[in-house]
Amino acid sequence: MAISVVGNLYFSKLTEVKFTSTVAIKPTRLLKTGEIIEASMLRQVSIPESSRAKDAIINSNELIGKEVLVPVGENEEIASWKVAKPGYVPKEDERYYSFKTDVTTNVNNMVRRGDSVDVWVEFDTPKFIRTPSGQLSIGAVKIIEGLRVSSIKTGEGVEVGDVNSMENFVQSDSVQLANDRTRPNGKPETNTYIMKDDTYAAYALGAIGGKVKLALPNLNSRDGTSAKVTDSFLELQRADAFSKQNKGEITLKIDLKDSEVKGSDSSAQQVPSVNQPGAPTSTEVRK
């Protein structure tokens, strides 16, 4: 009889725990804003069912790879609003900056929130450059690589996104991605970027010297690296090449990277002076 009583009590206790507790996902330590969540940062714990947060994420696979929007304590469940896809919030040395934009600048309206874009500047007229290897003219220069886009808004304040279609269910991931980008829900008017001081300065100066154009890299391969100002921008900045008043030949101490300039003639041929007849007057690409 004693064994039976003990057995009943033990069974009752197990039943009580089963129906009153549940598994929750919590951090192994304090998660800071801007961190990307990895599996090693998460742990499973048993908590009372009654204390479960309504918006808590209970599947760790839904958290891995997400970016932390606000600090999450070691004893907190991770609510869905506290995380997002990477690229939406600034890190400690970054800030939000917004600029006017249009469909053409945004790669025919294919740029979306979360993308990392390259920033180019198209000059109104070619820049005539003398380098150690010779003379060339350039119509455009890449000034920033990997700039993160935090938001793209229409004139009404609506986030520009993709309009999906039923045909996506029978397409490959890469085709779906390409096709979705051609179905925007509105026209962009303002881009918000996540920038450090040097990338903001490069963007602002580039916008003064010419027209900003964005370029989308391979959307299926994002390495998550921070934006950086290109060497070509820094060298041209030192030579005051982004001043519209500087229309003469610009002398540089180093050669510009072919991947960072367009409309260039890298051979050491003579480029006409802007004061000579026949000098180029457009940004026509010369290969």
FISENU-356001 format. One record per residue (C-alpha): residue in three letters; x, y, z; residue number from 1. Coordinates in Angstrom, 2 decimals, m for minus. Example, Ala and Ser with C-alpha at 12.3 -4.5 7.8 and 13.67 -1.06 7.14 Angstrom:
% residues 2
+-----+---------+---------+---------+-----+
! res !      px !      py !      pz !   n !
+-----+---------+---------+---------+-----+
! ALA !   12.30 !   m4.50 !    7.80 !   1 !
! SER !   13.67 !   m1.06 !    7.14 !   2 !
+-----+---------+---------+---------+-----+
This chain:
% residues 287
+-----+---------+---------+---------+-----+
! res !      px !      py !      pz !   n !
+-----+---------+---------+---------+-----+
! MET !    0.00 !    0.00 !    0.00 !   1 !
! ALA !    2.86 !    2.37 !    0.83 !   2 !
! ILE !    4.53 !    1.71 !   m2.54 !   3 !
! SER !    1.20 !    2.35 !   m4.29 !   4 !
! VAL !    0.75 !    5.67 !   m2.52 !   5 !
! VAL !    4.26 !    6.79 !   m3.36 !   6 !
! GLY !    3.79 !    5.72 !   m6.98 !   7 !
! ASN !    0.54 !    7.65 !   m7.29 !   8 !
! LEU !    2.15 !   10.77 !   m5.81 !   9 !
! TYR !    5.11 !   10.50 !   m8.22 !  10 !
! PHE !    2.80 !   10.03 !  m11.22 !  11 !
! SER !    0.65 !   12.96 !  m10.13 !  12 !
! LYS !    3.74 !   15.18 !   m9.85 !  13 !
! LEU !    4.91 !   14.27 !  m13.34 !  14 !
! THR !    1.43 !   14.95 !  m14.73 !  15 !
! GLU !    1.34 !   18.34 !  m13.01 !  16 !
! VAL !    4.74 !   19.36 !  m14.44 !  17 !
! LYS !    3.76 !   18.16 !  m17.92 !  18 !
! PHE !    0.63 !   20.24 !  m18.01 !  19 !
! THR !    1.94 !   23.35 !  m16.27 !  20 !
! SER !    5.43 !   23.80 !  m17.77 !  21 !
! THR !    6.76 !   24.33 !  m21.28 !  22 !
! VAL !   10.07 !   24.76 !  m23.10 !  23 !
! ALA !   11.28 !   28.29 !  m23.84 !  24 !
! ILE !   14.26 !   29.72 !  m25.73 !  25 !
! LYS !   16.47 !   32.15 !  m23.80 !  26 !
! PRO !   19.94 !   33.65 !  m24.40 !  27 !
! THR !   23.02 !   32.16 !  m22.76 !  28 !
! ARG !   24.12 !   35.76 !  m22.04 !  29 !
! LEU !   23.03 !   39.34 !  m22.61 !  30 !
! LEU !   22.45 !   39.92 !  m26.33 !  31 !
! LYS !   23.48 !   43.39 !  m27.43 !  32 !
! THR !   21.87 !   45.52 !  m30.13 !  33 !
! GLY !   23.30 !   44.73 !  m33.56 !  34 !
! GLU !   24.56 !   41.23 !  m32.72 !  35 !
! ILE !   23.76 !   38.41 !  m35.13 !  36 !
! ILE !   22.30 !   35.44 !  m33.24 !  37 !
! GLU !   24.16 !   32.12 !  m33.43 !  38 !
! ALA !   23.10 !   28.71 !  m32.09 !  39 !
! SER !   25.69 !   28.92 !  m29.29 !  40 !
! MET !   23.92 !   32.03 !  m27.95 !  41 !
! LEU !   20.67 !   30.16 !  m27.27 !  42 !
! ARG !   19.50 !   27.65 !  m24.66 !  43 !
! GLN !   16.32 !   25.74 !  m23.89 !  44 !
! VAL !   14.76 !   26.09 !  m20.45 !  45 !
! SER !   11.59 !   24.85 !  m18.81 !  46 !
! ILE !    9.20 !   27.57 !  m17.64 !  47 !
! PRO !    5.63 !   27.63 !  m16.33 !  48 !
! GLU !    3.09 !   27.71 !  m19.12 !  49 !
! SER !    1.38 !   30.65 !  m17.47 !  50 !
! SER !    4.53 !   32.80 !  m17.75 !  51 !
! ARG !    4.97 !   32.28 !  m21.48 !  52 !
! ALA !    5.27 !   35.60 !  m23.37 !  53 !
! LYS !    2.60 !   35.86 !  m26.06 !  54 !
! ASP !    5.02 !   36.99 !  m28.80 !  55 !
! ALA !    8.00 !   34.83 !  m27.78 !  56 !
! ILE !    9.77 !   32.83 !  m30.50 !  57 !
! ILE !    9.83 !   29.16 !  m29.46 !  58 !
! ASN !   11.78 !   27.72 !  m32.42 !  59 !
! SER !   15.51 !   28.39 !  m32.24 !  60 !
! ASN !   15.83 !   27.98 !  m36.02 !  61 !
! GLU !   13.73 !   31.13 !  m36.40 !  62 !
! LEU !   16.26 !   33.08 !  m34.34 !  63 !
! ILE !   19.57 !   31.93 !  m35.79 !  64 !
! GLY !   20.92 !   34.53 !  m38.22 !  65 !
! LYS !   18.64 !   37.31 !  m37.00 !  66 !
! GLU !   19.92 !   40.69 !  m35.84 !  67 !
! VAL !   19.13 !   41.91 !  m32.32 !  68 !
! LEU !   17.14 !   45.17 !  m32.34 !  69 !
! VAL !   17.13 !   45.81 !  m28.57 !  70 !
! PRO !   19.16 !   44.23 !  m25.75 !  71 !
! VAL !   17.80 !   40.88 !  m24.54 !  72 !
! GLY !   18.66 !   39.75 !  m20.99 !  73 !
! GLU !   19.88 !   36.28 !  m20.08 !  74 !
! ASN !   16.59 !   35.45 !  m18.31 !  75 !
! GLU !   14.29 !   36.87 !  m20.99 !  76 !
! GLU !   12.43 !   35.06 !  m23.71 !  77 !
! ILE !   13.17 !   36.51 !  m27.14 !  78 !
! ALA !   10.11 !   38.33 !  m28.45 !  79 !
! SER !    9.60 !   38.50 !  m32.22 !  80 !
! TRP !    9.78 !   42.31 !  m32.27 !  81 !
! LYS !   13.25 !   42.26 !  m30.70 !  82 !
! VAL !   14.94 !   40.67 !  m33.72 !  83 !
! ALA !   14.95 !   41.19 !  m37.47 !  84 !
! LYS !   16.84 !   40.20 !  m40.57 !  85 !
! PRO !   20.37 !   41.62 !  m40.54 !  86 !
! GLY !   21.06 !   45.11 !  m41.79 !  87 !
! TYR !   18.21 !   47.12 !  m40.32 !  88 !
! VAL !   19.79 !   48.75 !  m37.28 !  89 !
! PRO !   23.04 !   50.69 !  m36.75 !  90 !
! LYS !   25.92 !   49.35 !  m34.68 !  91 !
! GLU !   27.67 !   51.47 !  m32.06 !  92 !
! ASP !   29.71 !   53.52 !  m34.56 !  93 !
! GLU !   26.94 !   53.83 !  m37.17 !  94 !
! ARG !   23.94 !   56.09 !  m37.73 !  95 !
! TYR !   20.83 !   56.33 !  m39.91 !  96 !
! TYR !   21.09 !   58.76 !  m42.84 !  97 !
! SER !   18.37 !   59.44 !  m45.41 !  98 !
! PHE !   18.69 !   60.77 !  m48.95 !  99 !
! LYS !   16.28 !   61.56 !  m51.75 ! 100 !
! THR !   16.16 !   58.92 !  m54.47 ! 101 !
! ASP !   14.20 !   57.81 !  m57.52 ! 102 !
! VAL !   13.44 !   54.71 !  m59.59 ! 103 !
! THR !   16.54 !   55.02 !  m61.78 ! 104 !
! THR !   18.93 !   55.53 !  m58.87 ! 105 !
! ASN !   17.48 !   52.43 !  m57.16 ! 106 !
! VAL !   18.38 !   50.12 !  m60.08 ! 107 !
! ASN !   15.00 !   50.42 !  m61.80 ! 108 !
! ASN !   13.30 !   50.14 !  m58.39 ! 109 !
! MET !   14.90 !   46.78 !  m57.58 ! 110 !
! VAL !   16.62 !   47.81 !  m54.33 ! 111 !
! ARG !   14.95 !   46.63 !  m51.11 ! 112 !
! ARG !   15.33 !   47.00 !  m47.38 ! 113 !
! GLY !   18.17 !   44.84 !  m46.10 ! 114 !
! ASP !   20.19 !   44.94 !  m49.33 ! 115 !
! SER !   23.85 !   45.89 !  m49.46 ! 116 !
! VAL !   24.53 !   48.11 !  m52.46 ! 117 !
! ASP !   27.54 !   49.64 !  m54.17 ! 118 !
! VAL !   27.41 !   53.41 !  m54.65 ! 119 !
! TRP !   28.65 !   55.00 !  m57.88 ! 120 !
! VAL !   28.89 !   58.64 !  m58.92 ! 121 !
! GLU !   28.35 !   59.64 !  m62.56 ! 122 !
! PHE !   30.07 !   62.90 !  m63.49 ! 123 !
! ASP !   28.31 !   65.49 !  m65.66 ! 124 !
! THR !   31.43 !   65.61 !  m67.87 ! 125 !
! PRO !   34.45 !   63.28 !  m67.90 ! 126 !
! LYS !   37.27 !   63.77 !  m65.45 ! 127 !
! PHE !   40.69 !   63.83 !  m67.15 ! 128 !
! ILE !   43.20 !   61.98 !  m64.99 ! 129 !
! ARG !   46.97 !   61.62 !  m65.14 ! 130 !
! THR !   48.31 !   58.58 !  m63.27 ! 131 !
! PRO !   51.75 !   56.94 !  m63.08 ! 132 !
! SER !   50.64 !   54.64 !  m65.94 ! 133 !
! GLY !   49.42 !   57.40 !  m68.24 ! 134 !
! GLN !   46.35 !   59.51 !  m68.94 ! 135 !
! LEU !   42.69 !   58.52 !  m68.91 ! 136 !
! SER !   39.20 !   59.95 !  m68.69 ! 137 !
! ILE !   36.53 !   58.59 !  m66.38 ! 138 !
! GLY !   32.78 !   59.09 !  m66.47 ! 139 !
! ALA !   31.94 !   57.35 !  m63.19 ! 140 !
! VAL !   33.65 !   56.07 !  m60.05 ! 141 !
! LYS !   32.60 !   53.63 !  m57.35 ! 142 !
! ILE !   32.80 !   55.45 !  m54.01 ! 143 !
! ILE !   31.31 !   52.96 !  m51.51 ! 144 !
! GLU !   31.02 !   49.16 !  m51.41 ! 145 !
! GLY !   28.52 !   47.16 !  m49.37 ! 146 !
! LEU !   26.34 !   50.02 !  m48.09 ! 147 !
! ARG !   23.43 !   48.66 !  m46.06 ! 148 !
! VAL !   19.91 !   49.84 !  m46.89 ! 149 !
! SER !   17.74 !   50.17 !  m43.80 ! 150 !
! SER !   14.57 !   51.46 !  m45.43 ! 151 !
! ILE !   13.09 !   52.58 !  m48.75 ! 152 !
! LYS !    9.96 !   54.70 !  m48.50 ! 153 !
! THR !    7.48 !   56.06 !  m51.02 ! 154 !
! GLY !    6.28 !   59.66 !  m50.88 ! 155 !
! GLU !    3.40 !   58.43 !  m48.69 ! 156 !
! GLY !    5.77 !   56.79 !  m46.21 ! 157 !
! VAL !    5.09 !   53.19 !  m47.30 ! 158 !
! GLU !    8.01 !   50.75 !  m47.36 ! 159 !
! VAL !    8.75 !   49.65 !  m50.93 ! 160 !
! GLY !    8.44 !   45.88 !  m51.15 ! 161 !
! ASP !    7.69 !   43.07 !  m53.56 ! 162 !
! VAL !    4.30 !   41.89 !  m54.76 ! 163 !
! ASN !    4.40 !   38.09 !  m54.91 ! 164 !
! SER !    2.48 !   36.00 !  m57.41 ! 165 !
! MET !    1.15 !   32.42 !  m57.43 ! 166 !
! GLU !    3.67 !   31.41 !  m60.12 ! 167 !
! ASN !    6.45 !   31.66 !  m57.54 ! 168 !
! PHE !    5.44 !   28.28 !  m56.14 ! 169 !
! VAL !    6.77 !   26.51 !  m59.22 ! 170 !
! GLN !    9.94 !   28.57 !  m59.68 ! 171 !
! SER !   13.44 !   28.13 !  m58.31 ! 172 !
! ASP !   14.60 !   30.41 !  m55.48 ! 173 !
! SER !   16.85 !   32.48 !  m57.76 ! 174 !
! VAL !   14.09 !   32.99 !  m60.34 ! 175 !
! GLN !   11.60 !   33.90 !  m57.62 ! 176 !
! LEU !   14.01 !   36.47 !  m56.22 ! 177 !
! ALA !   14.62 !   38.06 !  m59.63 ! 178 !
! ASN !   10.93 !   38.11 !  m60.52 ! 179 !
! ASP !    9.83 !   39.48 !  m57.15 ! 180 !
! ARG !   12.17 !   42.42 !  m57.58 ! 181 !
! THR !   10.35 !   43.43 !  m60.76 ! 182 !
! ARG !    7.02 !   43.76 !  m58.92 ! 183 !
! PRO !    7.42 !   46.69 !  m56.50 ! 184 !
! ASN !    4.44 !   48.01 !  m54.57 ! 185 !
! GLY !    5.39 !   51.67 !  m55.04 ! 186 !
! LYS !    7.95 !   54.20 !  m56.27 ! 187 !
! PRO !   10.90 !   55.04 !  m54.00 ! 188 !
! GLU !   11.39 !   58.60 !  m52.85 ! 189 !
! THR !   13.68 !   58.29 !  m49.81 ! 190 !
! ASN !   16.45 !   55.82 !  m49.00 ! 191 !
! THR !   17.69 !   55.37 !  m45.44 ! 192 !
! TYR !   21.17 !   53.89 !  m45.08 ! 193 !
! ILE !   23.24 !   52.69 !  m42.15 ! 194 !
! MET !   26.49 !   54.65 !  m42.32 ! 195 !
! LYS !   29.67 !   55.40 !  m40.46 ! 196 !
! ASP !   31.04 !   58.93 !  m40.58 ! 197 !
! ASP !   33.40 !   58.17 !  m43.47 ! 198 !
! THR !   30.74 !   56.54 !  m45.66 ! 199 !
! TYR !   28.34 !   59.42 !  m45.04 ! 200 !
! ALA !   31.04 !   61.94 !  m45.97 ! 201 !
! ALA !   31.82 !   60.00 !  m49.16 ! 202 !
! TYR !   28.16 !   59.81 !  m50.16 ! 203 !
! ALA !   27.54 !   63.49 !  m49.48 ! 204 !
! LEU !   30.63 !   64.62 !  m51.37 ! 205 !
! GLY !   29.88 !   62.26 !  m54.24 ! 206 !
! ALA !   26.35 !   63.69 !  m54.55 ! 207 !
! ILE !   27.87 !   67.16 !  m54.88 ! 208 !
! GLY !   30.30 !   66.06 !  m57.60 ! 209 !
! GLY !   27.82 !   64.11 !  m59.74 ! 210 !
! LYS !   24.73 !   61.90 !  m59.82 ! 211 !
! VAL !   24.55 !   59.00 !  m57.39 ! 212 !
! LYS !   23.68 !   55.58 !  m58.83 ! 213 !
! LEU !   23.29 !   52.36 !  m56.86 ! 214 !
! ALA !   24.41 !   48.91 !  m58.01 ! 215 !
! LEU !   23.08 !   45.58 !  m56.72 ! 216 !
! PRO !   25.58 !   42.76 !  m56.26 ! 217 !
! ASN !   24.61 !   39.06 !  m56.25 ! 218 !
! LEU !   21.57 !   38.97 !  m53.97 ! 219 !
! ASN !   22.08 !   35.29 !  m53.16 ! 220 !
! SER !   25.49 !   35.84 !  m51.56 ! 221 !
! ARG !   25.57 !   38.38 !  m48.74 ! 222 !
! ASP !   28.68 !   38.17 !  m46.58 ! 223 !
! GLY !   27.51 !   40.66 !  m43.96 ! 224 !
! THR !   30.68 !   42.77 !  m44.09 ! 225 !
! SER !   30.51 !   46.47 !  m43.25 ! 226 !
! ALA !   30.43 !   49.17 !  m45.90 ! 227 !
! LYS !   33.75 !   50.67 !  m46.93 ! 228 !
! VAL !   34.89 !   53.69 !  m48.89 ! 229 !
! THR !   36.85 !   52.75 !  m52.02 ! 230 !
! ASP !   40.52 !   53.59 !  m52.56 ! 231 !
! SER !   39.61 !   55.35 !  m55.81 ! 232 !
! PHE !   37.28 !   57.72 !  m53.97 ! 233 !
! LEU !   39.91 !   58.56 !  m51.37 ! 234 !
! GLU !   42.52 !   59.32 !  m54.04 ! 235 !
! LEU !   40.13 !   61.47 !  m56.09 ! 236 !
! GLN !   38.98 !   63.23 !  m52.93 ! 237 !
! ARG !   42.57 !   64.23 !  m52.13 ! 238 !
! ALA !   42.86 !   65.69 !  m55.62 ! 239 !
! ASP !   39.59 !   67.66 !  m55.21 ! 240 !
! ALA !   38.11 !   65.79 !  m58.18 ! 241 !
! PHE !   34.53 !   66.04 !  m56.90 ! 242 !
! SER !   34.48 !   69.82 !  m57.20 ! 243 !
! LYS !   32.50 !   70.86 !  m60.27 ! 244 !
! GLN !   34.84 !   73.82 !  m60.63 ! 245 !
! ASN !   37.80 !   71.49 !  m61.13 ! 246 !
! LYS !   37.64 !   70.93 !  m64.90 ! 247 !
! GLY !   41.33 !   70.66 !  m65.65 ! 248 !
! GLU !   43.56 !   67.63 !  m65.69 ! 249 !
! ILE !   43.86 !   65.91 !  m62.31 ! 250 !
! THR !   47.16 !   64.32 !  m61.30 ! 251 !
! LEU !   47.14 !   61.26 !  m59.05 ! 252 !
! LYS !   50.02 !   59.51 !  m57.34 ! 253 !
! ILE !   48.56 !   56.02 !  m57.79 ! 254 !
! ASP !   46.67 !   54.15 !  m60.50 ! 255 !
! LEU !   42.91 !   53.75 !  m60.10 ! 256 !
! LYS !   41.44 !   50.24 !  m59.93 ! 257 !
! ASP !   39.72 !   49.17 !  m63.15 ! 258 !
! SER !   36.83 !   47.73 !  m61.11 ! 259 !
! GLU !   36.18 !   51.12 !  m59.49 ! 260 !
! VAL !   36.03 !   53.39 !  m62.56 ! 261 !
! LYS !   33.95 !   53.42 !  m65.73 ! 262 !
! GLY !   34.38 !   55.21 !  m69.01 ! 263 !
! SER !   38.13 !   54.87 !  m68.68 ! 264 !
! ASP !   40.82 !   54.39 !  m71.30 ! 265 !
! SER !   43.64 !   52.76 !  m69.38 ! 266 !
! SER !   46.15 !   53.03 !  m72.23 ! 267 !
! ALA !   48.72 !   55.81 !  m72.02 ! 268 !
! GLN !   47.30 !   57.72 !  m74.96 ! 269 !
! GLN !   47.00 !   61.49 !  m74.94 ! 270 !
! VAL !   43.70 !   62.81 !  m73.62 ! 271 !
! PRO !   42.76 !   66.22 !  m75.08 ! 272 !
! SER !   42.88 !   69.13 !  m72.69 ! 273 !
! VAL !   39.49 !   70.64 !  m71.86 ! 274 !
! ASN !   40.76 !   73.84 !  m73.46 ! 275 !
! GLN !   41.59 !   72.10 !  m76.74 ! 276 !
! PRO !   39.13 !   71.56 !  m79.59 ! 277 !
! GLY !   37.77 !   68.04 !  m79.72 ! 278 !
! ALA !   37.85 !   67.43 !  m75.98 ! 279 !
! PRO !   35.14 !   64.92 !  m74.90 ! 280 !
! THR !   32.00 !   66.57 !  m73.54 ! 281 !
! SER !   29.97 !   63.55 !  m72.43 ! 282 !
! THR !   30.30 !   60.54 !  m70.11 ! 283 !
! GLU !   30.28 !   58.08 !  m72.98 ! 284 !
! VAL !   31.93 !   54.84 !  m71.91 ! 285 !
! ARG !   35.10 !   54.17 !  m73.86 ! 286 !
! LYS !   36.43 !   50.61 !  m73.79 ! 287 !
+-----+---------+---------+---------+-----+
